Structure formats: structure tokens, C-alpha cells
Amino acid sequence: MYDFPCEYCSGTVREQRLDREVLNHARGVVILENAPIGVCDHCQAHYYSAEVLKRVEAILDGNTPSTRTESVPVATF
Ligand SMILES: [Zn+2]
């Protein structure tokens, strides 16, 4: 579902199963574990497939239960 040219460099986006990926969606933050994320093999930019984004939206909508909820501290540096 990836394997396309990176939009930032001449690299190629390859699928990687990442243990933990923080997705900053417009409507909230979701952490996906063991998710198939596209990672550029040159600049390491991350890409999200429509399937991954749909899952994030479903979790934010409450249509898909999350495995657990973590509270994350936020601070201004
Ligand atoms: Zn790249």
C-alpha cells in the first residue's frame, strides 16, 4: 500500500511495522501500535495510508474501541 516516491526527496516510501506511532490528527492524537506506516528510505518522512487514517478517525469517533488510553503530559518549552 506504499512503495511510492517520497514527496520531499528522491527516496521511496516503504511499509514498516512500527511498534508505536503518534498520529497528530486534526481532531486529536492517537497512538497506534504495530501499525503499517510508510517510511521514506532516504529522509525517513512518515506517510499514512487511507486505511491507517480511517482507523485513527474511527478511534476518535468512538466507533472503534482503543486498546487503552494513556494520558500524555504537555508543556511549553
Ligand atoms: Zn524522503
N, CA, C, O and the ligand as a Tripos MOL2 file, in Angstrom:
@<TRIPOS>MOLECULE
protein
  309   307    78     0     0
PROTEIN
NO_CHARGES

@<TRIPOS>ATOM
      1 N           0.8140   -1.2040    0.0000 N.3       1 MET1
      2 CA          0.0000    0.0000    0.0000 C.3       1 MET1
      3 C           0.8580    1.2680    0.0000 C.2       1 MET1
      4 O           0.3340    2.3800   -0.0640 O.2       1 MET1
      5 N           2.1770    1.0920    0.0730 N.am      2 TYR2
      6 CA          3.0480    2.2540   -0.0530 C.3       2 TYR2
      7 C           3.8910    2.0950   -1.3190 C.2       2 TYR2
      8 O           3.3250    1.9920   -2.4070 O.2       2 TYR2
      9 N           5.2090    2.0730   -1.2200 N.am      3 ASP3
     10 CA          6.0810    1.9390   -2.3950 C.3       3 ASP3
     11 C           5.8430    3.0180   -3.4470 C.2       3 ASP3
     12 O           5.7620    2.7230   -4.6390 O.2       3 ASP3
     13 N           5.7340    4.2650   -3.0000 N.am      4 PHE4
     14 CA          5.6460    5.3610   -3.9660 C.3       4 PHE4
     15 C           6.7850    6.3410   -3.6990 C.2       4 PHE4
     16 O           7.3920    6.3020   -2.6290 O.2       4 PHE4
     17 N           7.0850    7.2240   -4.6620 N.am      5 PRO5
     18 CA          8.1920    8.1660   -4.4530 C.3       5 PRO5
     19 C           7.8810    9.1440   -3.3290 C.2       5 PRO5
     20 O           6.7470    9.6020   -3.1900 O.2       5 PRO5
     21 N           8.8850    9.4560   -2.5360 N.am      6 CYS6
     22 CA          8.7390   10.4270   -1.4530 C.3       6 CYS6
     23 C           8.4860   11.8110   -2.0480 C.2       6 CYS6
     24 O           9.0700   12.1630   -3.0730 O.2       6 CYS6
     25 N           7.6220   12.5920   -1.4120 N.am      7 GLU7
     26 CA          7.3550   13.9250   -1.9530 C.3       7 GLU7
     27 C           8.3840   14.9650   -1.5050 C.2       7 GLU7
     28 O           8.3630   16.0990   -1.9820 O.2       7 GLU7
     29 N           9.2840   14.5850   -0.5890 N.am      8 TYR8
     30 CA         10.2850   15.5350   -0.1040 C.3       8 TYR8
     31 C          11.6710   15.2900   -0.6920 C.2       8 TYR8
     32 O          12.4950   16.2040   -0.7140 O.2       8 TYR8
     33 N          11.9420   14.0900   -1.1620 N.am      9 CYS9
     34 CA         13.2770   13.7700   -1.6570 C.3       9 CYS9
     35 C          13.1590   12.7100   -2.7400 C.2       9 CYS9
     36 O          12.0550   12.4010   -3.1870 O.2       9 CYS9
     37 N          14.2820   12.1520   -3.1640 N.am     10 SER10
     38 CA         14.2570   11.1730   -4.2520 C.3      10 SER10
     39 C          14.1070    9.7460   -3.7290 C.2      10 SER10
     40 O          14.2450    8.7890   -4.4900 O.2      10 SER10
     41 N          13.8270    9.6030   -2.4480 N.am     11 GLY11
     42 CA         13.6920    8.2720   -1.8570 C.3      11 GLY11
     43 C          12.3630    7.6130   -2.1960 C.2      11 GLY11
     44 O          11.5120    8.1880   -2.8740 O.2      11 GLY11
     45 N          12.2140    6.3810   -1.6990 N.am     12 THR12
     46 CA         10.9830    5.6280   -1.9070 C.3      12 THR12
     47 C          10.3600    5.3330   -0.5540 C.2      12 THR12
     48 O          11.0580    5.0100    0.4080 O.2      12 THR12
     49 N           9.0400    5.4460   -0.4890 N.am     13 VAL13
     50 CA          8.3180    5.1940    0.7550 C.3      13 VAL13
     51 C           8.0330    3.7020    0.8630 C.2      13 VAL13
     52 O           7.3810    3.1230   -0.0070 O.2      13 VAL13
     53 N           8.5200    3.0870    1.9240 N.am     14 ARG14
     54 CA          8.3440    1.6420    2.1350 C.3      14 ARG14
     55 C           7.5170    1.4030    3.3930 C.2      14 ARG14
     56 O           7.5690    2.1730    4.3510 O.2      14 ARG14
     57 N           6.7610    0.3220    3.3610 N.am     15 GLU15
     58 CA          5.9620   -0.0140    4.5400 C.3      15 GLU15
     59 C           6.8460   -0.5580    5.6490 C.2      15 GLU15
     60 O           7.7000   -1.4140    5.4200 O.2      15 GLU15
     61 N           6.6260   -0.0470    6.8540 N.am     16 GLN16
     62 CA          7.2970   -0.5950    8.0340 C.3      16 GLN16
     63 C           6.2690   -0.7680    9.1300 C.2      16 GLN16
     64 O           5.3980    0.0800    9.3230 O.2      16 GLN16
     65 N           6.3780   -1.8860    9.8530 N.am     17 ARG17
     66 CA          5.5100   -2.0790   11.0280 C.3      17 ARG17
     67 C           6.1890   -1.3790   12.1900 C.2      17 ARG17
     68 O           7.2080   -1.8440   12.7010 O.2      17 ARG17
     69 N           5.6140   -0.2570   12.6040 N.am     18 LEU18
     70 CA          6.2260    0.4770   13.6950 C.3      18 LEU18
     71 C           5.5600    0.0930   15.0050 C.2      18 LEU18
     72 O           4.3350   -0.0010   15.0880 O.2      18 LEU18
     73 N           6.3770   -0.1270   16.0280 N.am     19 ASP19
     74 CA          5.8710   -0.5140   17.3470 C.3      19 ASP19
     75 C           4.9220    0.5330   17.8940 C.2      19 ASP19
     76 O           3.9440    0.2200   18.5730 O.2      19 ASP19
     77 N           5.2320    1.7950   17.5810 N.am     20 ARG20
     78 CA          4.4760    2.8760   18.1940 C.3      20 ARG20
     79 C           4.5900    4.1070   17.3180 C.2      20 ARG20
     80 O           5.6910    4.5820   17.0440 O.2      20 ARG20
     81 N           3.4660    4.6170   16.8840 N.am     21 GLU21
     82 CA          3.4680    5.8090   16.0350 C.3      21 GLU21
     83 C           2.4310    6.7850   16.5730 C.2      21 GLU21
     84 O           1.2650    6.4290   16.7490 O.2      21 GLU21
     85 N           2.8560    8.0120   16.8330 N.am     22 VAL22
     86 CA          1.9400    9.0370   17.3210 C.3      22 VAL22
     87 C           1.3660    9.7730   16.1100 C.2      22 VAL22
     88 O           2.1030   10.3800   15.3340 O.2      22 VAL22
     89 N           0.0470    9.7120   15.9590 N.am     23 LEU23
     90 CA         -0.5880   10.3830   14.8230 C.3      23 LEU23
     91 C          -1.3150   11.6280   15.3070 C.2      23 LEU23
     92 O          -2.2600   11.5530   16.0930 O.2      23 LEU23
     93 N          -0.8580   12.7590   14.8250 N.am     24 ASN24
     94 CA         -1.4950   14.0290   15.1640 C.3      24 ASN24
     95 C          -2.5630   14.3180   14.1230 C.2      24 ASN24
     96 O          -2.2900   14.9090   13.0790 O.2      24 ASN24
     97 N          -3.7680   13.8970   14.4200 N.am     25 HIS25
     98 CA         -4.8900   14.1510   13.5240 C.3      25 HIS25
     99 C          -5.4760   15.5210   13.8660 C.2      25 HIS25
    100 O          -5.3160   16.0200   14.9800 O.2      25 HIS25
    101 N          -6.1520   16.1140   12.8930 N.am     26 ALA26
    102 CA         -6.7640   17.4310   13.1370 C.3      26 ALA26
    103 C          -7.7070   17.3890   14.3370 C.2      26 ALA26
    104 O          -7.8840   18.4020   15.0130 O.2      26 ALA26
    105 N          -8.3140   16.2300   14.6130 N.am     27 ARG27
    106 CA         -9.3190   16.1510   15.6750 C.3      27 ARG27
    107 C          -8.7870   15.5440   16.9630 C.2      27 ARG27
    108 O          -9.5250   15.4310   17.9410 O.2      27 ARG27
    109 N          -7.5250   15.1530   16.9790 N.am     28 GLY28
    110 CA         -6.9890   14.5920   18.2070 C.3      28 GLY28
    111 C          -5.7460   13.7660   17.9360 C.2      28 GLY28
    112 O          -5.3350   13.5970   16.7880 O.2      28 GLY28
    113 N          -5.1650   13.2620   18.9860 N.am     29 VAL29
    114 CA         -3.9340   12.4850   18.8870 C.3      29 VAL29
    115 C          -4.2430   11.0320   19.2060 C.2      29 VAL29
    116 O          -4.8960   10.7290   20.2040 O.2      29 VAL29
    117 N          -3.7690   10.1410   18.3530 N.am     30 VAL30
    118 CA         -3.9460    8.7050   18.5800 C.3      30 VAL30
    119 C          -2.5810    8.0420   18.4560 C.2      30 VAL30
    120 O          -1.8060    8.3690   17.5580 O.2      30 VAL30
    121 N          -2.2910    7.1190   19.3480 N.am     31 ILE31
    122 CA         -1.0610    6.3400   19.2490 C.3      31 ILE31
    123 C          -1.4340    4.9610   18.7170 C.2      31 ILE31
    124 O          -2.2280    4.2490   19.3310 O.2      31 ILE31
    125 N          -0.8630    4.5860   17.5780 N.am     32 LEU32
    126 CA         -1.1160    3.2590   17.0110 C.3      32 LEU32
    127 C           0.1060    2.3860   17.2660 C.2      32 LEU32
    128 O           1.2480    2.8050   17.0750 O.2      32 LEU32
    129 N          -0.1670    1.1600   17.7030 N.am     33 GLU33
    130 CA          0.9220    0.2140   17.9180 C.3      33 GLU33
    131 C           0.8850   -0.8410   16.8210 C.2      33 GLU33
    132 O          -0.1850   -1.2660   16.3840 O.2      33 GLU33
    133 N           2.0730   -1.2580   16.3850 N.am     34 ASN34
    134 CA          2.1990   -2.2820   15.3490 C.3      34 ASN34
    135 C           1.4590   -1.8740   14.0790 C.2      34 ASN34
    136 O           0.7820   -2.6910   13.4550 O.2      34 ASN34
    137 N           1.5940   -0.6110   13.7060 N.am     35 ALA35
    138 CA          0.8540   -0.0930   12.5560 C.3      35 ALA35
    139 C           1.7210   -0.0960   11.3000 C.2      35 ALA35
    140 O           2.9220    0.1600   11.3770 O.2      35 ALA35
    141 N           1.1200   -0.3840   10.1390 N.am     36 PRO36
    142 CA          1.8670   -0.3310    8.8770 C.3      36 PRO36
    143 C           1.9950    1.1090    8.3980 C.2      36 PRO36
    144 O           1.0740    1.6570    7.7920 O.2      36 PRO36
    145 N           3.1460    1.7130    8.6770 N.am     37 ILE37
    146 CA          3.3910    3.1110    8.3470 C.3      37 ILE37
    147 C           4.3490    3.1740    7.1620 C.2      37 ILE37
    148 O           5.2610    2.3550    7.0470 O.2      37 ILE37
    149 N           4.1370    4.1490    6.2850 N.am     38 GLY38
    150 CA          5.0760    4.3510    5.1780 C.3      38 GLY38
    151 C           6.2340    5.2030    5.6530 C.2      38 GLY38
    152 O           6.0350    6.2890    6.1960 O.2      38 GLY38
    153 N           7.4610    4.7030    5.4440 N.am     39 VAL39
    154 CA          8.6450    5.4550    5.8710 C.3      39 VAL39
    155 C           9.5680    5.6040    4.6630 C.2      39 VAL39
    156 O           9.9180    4.6190    4.0130 O.2      39 VAL39
    157 N           9.9590    6.8440    4.3690 N.am     40 CYS40
    158 CA         10.8800    7.0830    3.2530 C.3      40 CYS40
    159 C          12.2280    6.4410    3.5720 C.2      40 CYS40
    160 O          12.7660    6.6140    4.6660 O.2      40 CYS40
    161 N          12.7690    5.6950    2.6020 N.am     41 ASP41
    162 CA         14.0490    5.0030    2.8590 C.3      41 ASP41
    163 C          15.2370    5.9640    2.7820 C.2      41 ASP41
    164 O          16.3790    5.5570    2.9940 O.2      41 ASP41
    165 N          14.9710    7.2240    2.4820 N.am     42 HIS42
    166 CA         16.0730    8.1880    2.4030 C.3      42 HIS42
    167 C          15.9810    9.2440    3.5120 C.2      42 HIS42
    168 O          16.9210    9.4090    4.2890 O.2      42 HIS42
    169 N          14.8440    9.9620    3.5860 N.am     43 CYS43
    170 CA         14.7460   11.0550    4.5740 C.3      43 CYS43
    171 C          13.9170   10.6570    5.8010 C.2      43 CYS43
    172 O          13.7620   11.4620    6.7190 O.2      43 CYS43
    173 N          13.3840    9.4330    5.8300 N.am     44 GLN44
    174 CA         12.6280    8.9060    6.9810 C.3      44 GLN44
    175 C          11.2960    9.6200    7.2040 C.2      44 GLN44
    176 O          10.6990    9.4730    8.2700 O.2      44 GLN44
    177 N          10.8230   10.3810    6.2350 N.am     45 ALA45
    178 CA          9.4980   11.0080    6.3880 C.3      45 ALA45
    179 C           8.4450    9.9120    6.5310 C.2      45 ALA45
    180 O           8.5420    8.8510    5.9140 O.2      45 ALA45
    181 N           7.4450   10.1880    7.3540 N.am     46 HIS46
    182 CA          6.3860    9.2030    7.5850 C.3      46 HIS46
    183 C           5.1470    9.5400    6.7610 C.2      46 HIS46
    184 O           4.7810   10.7050    6.6100 O.2      46 HIS46
    185 N           4.5190    8.5090    6.2390 N.am     47 TYR47
    186 CA          3.2900    8.6580    5.4490 C.3      47 TYR47
    187 C           2.2510    7.7070    6.0130 C.2      47 TYR47
    188 O           2.5760    6.6370    6.5280 O.2      47 TYR47
    189 N           0.9970    8.1160    5.9060 N.am     48 TYR48
    190 CA         -0.0800    7.2850    6.4340 C.3      48 TYR48
    191 C          -1.0480    6.9290    5.3230 C.2      48 TYR48
    192 O          -1.5300    7.8080    4.6080 O.2      48 TYR48
    193 N          -1.3300    5.6620    5.1770 N.am     49 SER49
    194 CA         -2.2720    5.2150    4.1540 C.3      49 SER49
    195 C          -3.6890    5.5960    4.5680 C.2      49 SER49
    196 O          -3.9470    5.9140    5.7290 O.2      49 SER49
    197 N          -4.6040    5.5590    3.5990 N.am     50 ALA50
    198 CA         -6.0090    5.8630    3.8820 C.3      50 ALA50
    199 C          -6.5450    4.9030    4.9420 C.2      50 ALA50
    200 O          -7.3680    5.2870    5.7740 O.2      50 ALA50
    201 N          -6.0820    3.6700    4.9090 N.am     51 GLU51
    202 CA         -6.5460    2.6540    5.8690 C.3      51 GLU51
    203 C          -6.1420    3.0420    7.2990 C.2      51 GLU51
    204 O          -6.9270    2.9130    8.2380 O.2      51 GLU51
    205 N          -4.9060    3.5180    7.4390 N.am     52 VAL52
    206 CA         -4.4260    3.9340    8.7650 C.3      52 VAL52
    207 C          -5.2130    5.1570    9.2470 C.2      52 VAL52
    208 O          -5.6170    5.2260   10.4070 O.2      52 VAL52
    209 N          -5.4270    6.1310    8.3340 N.am     53 LEU53
    210 CA         -6.1480    7.3400    8.7320 C.3      53 LEU53
    211 C          -7.6020    7.0350    9.0850 C.2      53 LEU53
    212 O          -8.1670    7.6420    9.9950 O.2      53 LEU53
    213 N          -8.2110    6.0840    8.3540 N.am     54 LYS54
    214 CA         -9.5850    5.6950    8.6680 C.3      54 LYS54
    215 C          -9.6720    5.1010   10.0680 C.2      54 LYS54
    216 O         -10.6300    5.3420   10.8040 O.2      54 LYS54
    217 N          -8.6640    4.3270   10.4170 N.am     55 ARG55
    218 CA         -8.6450    3.7070   11.7410 C.3      55 ARG55
    219 C          -8.5170    4.7860   12.8320 C.2      55 ARG55
    220 O          -9.1970    4.7390   13.8570 O.2      55 ARG55
    221 N          -7.6390    5.7430   12.5830 N.am     56 VAL56
    222 CA         -7.4750    6.8450   13.5370 C.3      56 VAL56
    223 C          -8.7930    7.5990   13.7070 C.2      56 VAL56
    224 O          -9.1900    7.9220   14.8270 O.2      56 VAL56
    225 N          -9.4680    7.8760   12.5900 N.am     57 GLU57
    226 CA        -10.7390    8.5990   12.6660 C.3      57 GLU57
    227 C         -11.8010    7.7790   13.3870 C.2      57 GLU57
    228 O         -12.5940    8.3220   14.1560 O.2      57 GLU57
    229 N         -11.8180    6.4750   13.1390 N.am     58 ALA58
    230 CA        -12.8000    5.6060   13.7960 C.3      58 ALA58
    231 C         -12.5780    5.5960   15.3050 C.2      58 ALA58
    232 O         -13.5340    5.5710   16.0800 O.2      58 ALA58
    233 N         -11.3040    5.6150   15.7160 N.am     59 ILE59
    234 CA        -10.9910    5.6430   17.1500 C.3      59 ILE59
    235 C         -11.4170    6.9860   17.7400 C.2      59 ILE59
    236 O         -11.9940    7.0330   18.8270 O.2      59 ILE59
    237 N         -11.1290    8.0950   17.0150 N.am     60 LEU60
    238 CA        -11.5190    9.4180   17.5100 C.3      60 LEU60
    239 C         -13.0350    9.5580   17.5680 C.2      60 LEU60
    240 O         -13.5620   10.2430   18.4450 O.2      60 LEU60
    241 N         -13.7400    8.9140   16.6380 N.am     61 ASP61
    242 CA        -15.2090    8.9640   16.6250 C.3      61 ASP61
    243 C         -15.8230    8.0790   17.6960 C.2      61 ASP61
    244 O         -17.0100    8.1970   18.0010 O.2      61 ASP61
    245 N         -15.0210    7.1960   18.2650 N.am     62 GLY62
    246 CA        -15.5410    6.2520   19.2460 C.3      62 GLY62
    247 C         -16.1720    5.0270   18.6100 C.2      62 GLY62
    248 O         -16.8020    4.2220   19.2960 O.2      62 GLY62
    249 N         -16.0040    4.8800   17.2810 N.am     63 ASN63
    250 CA        -16.5820    3.7160   16.5880 C.3      63 ASN63
    251 C         -15.7270    2.4710   16.7540 C.2      63 ASN63
    252 O         -16.2280    1.3490   16.6680 O.2      63 ASN63
    253 N         -14.4480    2.6670   16.9900 N.am     64 THR64
    254 CA        -13.5460    1.5450   17.2230 C.3      64 THR64
    255 C         -12.9620    1.7260   18.6200 C.2      64 THR64
    256 O         -12.3700    2.7670   18.9040 O.2      64 THR64
    257 N         -13.1100    0.7610   19.4760 N.am     65 PRO65
    258 CA        -12.5590    0.9290   20.8210 C.3      65 PRO65
    259 C         -11.0280    0.9380   20.7790 C.2      65 PRO65
    260 O         -10.4190    0.1740   20.0290 O.2      65 PRO65
    261 N         -10.4210    1.7910   21.5740 N.am     66 SER66
    262 CA         -8.9730    1.7640   21.6800 C.3      66 SER66
    263 C          -8.5810    0.6900   22.6860 C.2      66 SER66
    264 O          -9.3810    0.3150   23.5440 O.2      66 SER66
    265 N          -7.3600    0.2010   22.5830 N.am     67 THR67
    266 CA         -6.8820   -0.8440   23.4780 C.3      67 THR67
    267 C          -6.7750   -0.3310   24.9050 C.2      67 THR67
    268 O          -7.1380   -1.0130   25.8620 O.2      67 THR67
    269 N          -6.2630    0.8980   25.0200 N.am     68 ARG68
    270 CA         -6.1810    1.5430   26.3270 C.3      68 ARG68
    271 C          -5.9790    3.0360   26.0850 C.2      68 ARG68
    272 O          -5.7160    3.4550   24.9570 O.2      68 ARG68
    273 N          -6.0970    3.8160   27.1110 N.am     69 THR69
    274 CA         -5.8890    5.2630   26.9970 C.3      69 THR69
    275 C          -4.7450    5.6540   27.9050 C.2      69 THR69
    276 O          -4.6980    5.2570   29.0700 O.2      69 THR69
    277 N          -3.8090    6.4430   27.3610 N.am     70 GLU70
    278 CA         -2.6850    6.9410   28.1450 C.3      70 GLU70
    279 C          -2.8390    8.4520   28.2720 C.2      70 GLU70
    280 O          -3.2560    9.1070   27.3160 O.2      70 GLU70
    281 N          -2.5180    9.0070   29.4060 N.am     71 SER71
    282 CA         -2.5060   10.4580   29.4890 C.3      71 SER71
    283 C          -1.0890   10.9320   29.1880 C.2      71 SER71
    284 O          -0.1080   10.3600   29.6630 O.2      71 SER71
    285 N          -1.0080   11.9700   28.4030 N.am     72 VAL72
    286 CA          0.2860   12.4550   27.9300 C.3      72 VAL72
    287 C           0.5190   13.8770   28.4450 C.2      72 VAL72
    288 O          -0.3030   14.7590   28.1960 O.2      72 VAL72
    289 N           1.6210   14.1140   29.1570 N.am     73 PRO73
    290 CA          1.8890   15.4700   29.6290 C.3      73 PRO73
    291 C           2.2360   16.4080   28.4670 C.2      73 PRO73
    292 O           2.9530   16.0240   27.5430 O.2      73 PRO73
    293 N           1.7350   17.6040   28.5230 N.am     74 VAL74
    294 CA          2.0380   18.6220   27.5080 C.3      74 VAL74
    295 C           2.6120   19.8280   28.2170 C.2      74 VAL74
    296 O           2.0630   20.2740   29.2250 O.2      74 VAL74
    297 N           3.7170   20.3670   27.7030 N.am     75 ALA75
    298 CA          4.3320   21.5320   28.3100 C.3      75 ALA75
    299 C           4.8990   22.4300   27.2300 C.2      75 ALA75
    300 O           5.2650   21.9630   26.1510 O.2      75 ALA75
    301 N           4.9720   23.7140   27.5200 N.am     76 THR76
    302 CA          5.6310   24.6420   26.6100 C.3      76 THR76
    303 C           7.1060   24.6860   26.9700 C.2      76 THR76
    304 O           7.4590   24.8070   28.1430 O.2      76 THR76
    305 N           7.9600   24.5880   25.9740 N.am     77 PHE77
    306 CA          9.4020   24.5880   26.2270 C.3      77 PHE77
    307 C           9.9270   26.0120   26.2990 C.2      77 PHE77
    308 O          11.1220   26.2190   26.5070 O.2      77 PHE77
    309 ZN         12.1340   11.2060    1.5170 Zn       78 ZN78
@<TRIPOS>BOND
     1     1     2 1
     2     2     3 1
     3     3     4 2
     4     3     5 am
     5     5     6 1
     6     6     7 1
     7     7     8 2
     8     7     9 am
     9     9    10 1
    10    10    11 1
    11    11    12 2
    12    11    13 am
    13    13    14 1
    14    14    15 1
    15    15    16 2
    16    15    17 am
    17    17    18 1
    18    18    19 1
    19    19    20 2
    20    19    21 am
    21    21    22 1
    22    22    23 1
    23    23    24 2
    24    23    25 am
    25    25    26 1
    26    26    27 1
    27    27    28 2
    28    27    29 am
    29    29    30 1
    30    30    31 1
    31    31    32 2
    32    31    33 am
    33    33    34 1
    34    34    35 1
    35    35    36 2
    36    35    37 am
    37    37    38 1
    38    38    39 1
    39    39    40 2
    40    39    41 am
    41    41    42 1
    42    42    43 1
    43    43    44 2
    44    43    45 am
    45    45    46 1
    46    46    47 1
    47    47    48 2
    48    47    49 am
    49    49    50 1
    50    50    51 1
    51    51    52 2
    52    51    53 am
    53    53    54 1
    54    54    55 1
    55    55    56 2
    56    55    57 am
    57    57    58 1
    58    58    59 1
    59    59    60 2
    60    59    61 am
    61    61    62 1
    62    62    63 1
    63    63    64 2
    64    63    65 am
    65    65    66 1
    66    66    67 1
    67    67    68 2
    68    67    69 am
    69    69    70 1
    70    70    71 1
    71    71    72 2
    72    71    73 am
    73    73    74 1
    74    74    75 1
    75    75    76 2
    76    75    77 am
    77    77    78 1
    78    78    79 1
    79    79    80 2
    80    79    81 am
    81    81    82 1
    82    82    83 1
    83    83    84 2
    84    83    85 am
    85    85    86 1
    86    86    87 1
    87    87    88 2
    88    87    89 am
    89    89    90 1
    90    90    91 1
    91    91    92 2
    92    91    93 am
    93    93    94 1
    94    94    95 1
    95    95    96 2
    96    95    97 am
    97    97    98 1
    98    98    99 1
    99    99   100 2
   100    99   101 am
   101   101   102 1
   102   102   103 1
   103   103   104 2
   104   103   105 am
   105   105   106 1
   106   106   107 1
   107   107   108 2
   108   107   109 am
   109   109   110 1
   110   110   111 1
   111   111   112 2
   112   111   113 am
   113   113   114 1
   114   114   115 1
   115   115   116 2
   116   115   117 am
   117   117   118 1
   118   118   119 1
   119   119   120 2
   120   119   121 am
   121   121   122 1
   122   122   123 1
   123   123   124 2
   124   123   125 am
   125   125   126 1
   126   126   127 1
   127   127   128 2
   128   127   129 am
   129   129   130 1
   130   130   131 1
   131   131   132 2
   132   131   133 am
   133   133   134 1
   134   134   135 1
   135   135   136 2
   136   135   137 am
   137   137   138 1
   138   138   139 1
   139   139   140 2
   140   139   141 am
   141   141   142 1
   142   142   143 1
   143   143   144 2
   144   143   145 am
   145   145   146 1
   146   146   147 1
   147   147   148 2
   148   147   149 am
   149   149   150 1
   150   150   151 1
   151   151   152 2
   152   151   153 am
   153   153   154 1
   154   154   155 1
   155   155   156 2
   156   155   157 am
   157   157   158 1
   158   158   159 1
   159   159   160 2
   160   159   161 am
   161   161   162 1
   162   162   163 1
   163   163   164 2
   164   163   165 am
   165   165   166 1
   166   166   167 1
   167   167   168 2
   168   167   169 am
   169   169   170 1
   170   170   171 1
   171   171   172 2
   172   171   173 am
   173   173   174 1
   174   174   175 1
   175   175   176 2
   176   175   177 am
   177   177   178 1
   178   178   179 1
   179   179   180 2
   180   179   181 am
   181   181   182 1
   182   182   183 1
   183   183   184 2
   184   183   185 am
   185   185   186 1
   186   186   187 1
   187   187   188 2
   188   187   189 am
   189   189   190 1
   190   190   191 1
   191   191   192 2
   192   191   193 am
   193   193   194 1
   194   194   195 1
   195   195   196 2
   196   195   197 am
   197   197   198 1
   198   198   199 1
   199   199   200 2
   200   199   201 am
   201   201   202 1
   202   202   203 1
   203   203   204 2
   204   203   205 am
   205   205   206 1
   206   206   207 1
   207   207   208 2
   208   207   209 am
   209   209   210 1
   210   210   211 1
   211   211   212 2
   212   211   213 am
   213   213   214 1
   214   214   215 1
   215   215   216 2
   216   215   217 am
   217   217   218 1
   218   218   219 1
   219   219   220 2
   220   219   221 am
   221   221   222 1
   222   222   223 1
   223   223   224 2
   224   223   225 am
   225   225   226 1
   226   226   227 1
   227   227   228 2
   228   227   229 am
   229   229   230 1
   230   230   231 1
   231   231   232 2
   232   231   233 am
   233   233   234 1
   234   234   235 1
   235   235   236 2
   236   235   237 am
   237   237   238 1
   238   238   239 1
   239   239   240 2
   240   239   241 am
   241   241   242 1
   242   242   243 1
   243   243   244 2
   244   243   245 am
   245   245   246 1
   246   246   247 1
   247   247   248 2
   248   247   249 am
   249   249   250 1
   250   250   251 1
   251   251   252 2
   252   251   253 am
   253   253   254 1
   254   254   255 1
   255   255   256 2
   256   255   257 am
   257   257   258 1
   258   258   259 1
   259   259   260 2
   260   259   261 am
   261   261   262 1
   262   262   263 1
   263   263   264 2
   264   263   265 am
   265   265   266 1
   266   266   267 1
   267   267   268 2
   268   267   269 am
   269   269   270 1
   270   270   271 1
   271   271   272 2
   272   271   273 am
   273   273   274 1
   274   274   275 1
   275   275   276 2
   276   275   277 am
   277   277   278 1
   278   278   279 1
   279   279   280 2
   280   279   281 am
   281   281   282 1
   282   282   283 1
   283   283   284 2
   284   283   285 am
   285   285   286 1
   286   286   287 1
   287   287   288 2
   288   287   289 am
   289   289   290 1
   290   290   291 1
   291   291   292 2
   292   291   293 am
   293   293   294 1
   294   294   295 1
   295   295   296 2
   296   295   297 am
   297   297   298 1
   298   298   299 1
   299   299   300 2
   300   299   301 am
   301   301   302 1
   302   302   303 1
   303   303   304 2
   304   303   305 am
   305   305   306 1
   306   306   307 1
   307   307   308 2
@<TRIPOS>SUBSTRUCTURE
     1 MET1         2 RESIDUE 1 A MET
     2 TYR2         6 RESIDUE 1 A TYR
     3 ASP3        10 RESIDUE 1 A ASP
     4 PHE4        14 RESIDUE 1 A PHE
     5 PRO5        18 RESIDUE 1 A PRO
     6 CYS6        22 RESIDUE 1 A CYS
     7 GLU7        26 RESIDUE 1 A GLU
     8 TYR8        30 RESIDUE 1 A TYR
     9 CYS9        34 RESIDUE 1 A CYS
    10 SER10       38 RESIDUE 1 A SER
    11 GLY11       42 RESIDUE 1 A GLY
    12 THR12       46 RESIDUE 1 A THR
    13 VAL13       50 RESIDUE 1 A VAL
    14 ARG14       54 RESIDUE 1 A ARG
    15 GLU15       58 RESIDUE 1 A GLU
    16 GLN16       62 RESIDUE 1 A GLN
    17 ARG17       66 RESIDUE 1 A ARG
    18 LEU18       70 RESIDUE 1 A LEU
    19 ASP19       74 RESIDUE 1 A ASP
    20 ARG20       78 RESIDUE 1 A ARG
    21 GLU21       82 RESIDUE 1 A GLU
    22 VAL22       86 RESIDUE 1 A VAL
    23 LEU23       90 RESIDUE 1 A LEU
    24 ASN24       94 RESIDUE 1 A ASN
    25 HIS25       98 RESIDUE 1 A HIS
    26 ALA26      102 RESIDUE 1 A ALA
    27 ARG27      106 RESIDUE 1 A ARG
    28 GLY28      110 RESIDUE 1 A GLY
    29 VAL29      114 RESIDUE 1 A VAL
    30 VAL30      118 RESIDUE 1 A VAL
    31 ILE31      122 RESIDUE 1 A ILE
    32 LEU32      126 RESIDUE 1 A LEU
    33 GLU33      130 RESIDUE 1 A GLU
    34 ASN34      134 RESIDUE 1 A ASN
    35 ALA35      138 RESIDUE 1 A ALA
    36 PRO36      142 RESIDUE 1 A PRO
    37 ILE37      146 RESIDUE 1 A ILE
    38 GLY38      150 RESIDUE 1 A GLY
    39 VAL39      154 RESIDUE 1 A VAL
    40 CYS40      158 RESIDUE 1 A CYS
    41 ASP41      162 RESIDUE 1 A ASP
    42 HIS42      166 RESIDUE 1 A HIS
    43 CYS43      170 RESIDUE 1 A CYS
    44 GLN44      174 RESIDUE 1 A GLN
    45 ALA45      178 RESIDUE 1 A ALA
    46 HIS46      182 RESIDUE 1 A HIS
    47 TYR47      186 RESIDUE 1 A TYR
    48 TYR48      190 RESIDUE 1 A TYR
    49 SER49      194 RESIDUE 1 A SER
    50 ALA50      198 RESIDUE 1 A ALA
    51 GLU51      202 RESIDUE 1 A GLU
    52 VAL52      206 RESIDUE 1 A VAL
    53 LEU53      210 RESIDUE 1 A LEU
    54 LYS54      214 RESIDUE 1 A LYS
    55 ARG55      218 RESIDUE 1 A ARG
    56 VAL56      222 RESIDUE 1 A VAL
    57 GLU57      226 RESIDUE 1 A GLU
    58 ALA58      230 RESIDUE 1 A ALA
    59 ILE59      234 RESIDUE 1 A ILE
    60 LEU60      238 RESIDUE 1 A LEU
    61 ASP61      242 RESIDUE 1 A ASP
    62 GLY62      246 RESIDUE 1 A GLY
    63 ASN63      250 RESIDUE 1 A ASN
    64 THR64      254 RESIDUE 1 A THR
    65 PRO65      258 RESIDUE 1 A PRO
    66 SER66      262 RESIDUE 1 A SER
    67 THR67      266 RESIDUE 1 A THR
    68 ARG68      270 RESIDUE 1 A ARG
    69 THR69      274 RESIDUE 1 A THR
    70 GLU70      278 RESIDUE 1 A GLU
    71 SER71      282 RESIDUE 1 A SER
    72 VAL72      286 RESIDUE 1 A VAL
    73 PRO73      290 RESIDUE 1 A PRO
    74 VAL74      294 RESIDUE 1 A VAL
    75 ALA75      298 RESIDUE 1 A ALA
    76 THR76      302 RESIDUE 1 A THR
    77 PHE77      306 RESIDUE 1 A PHE
    78 ZN78       309 GROUP 0 **** ****
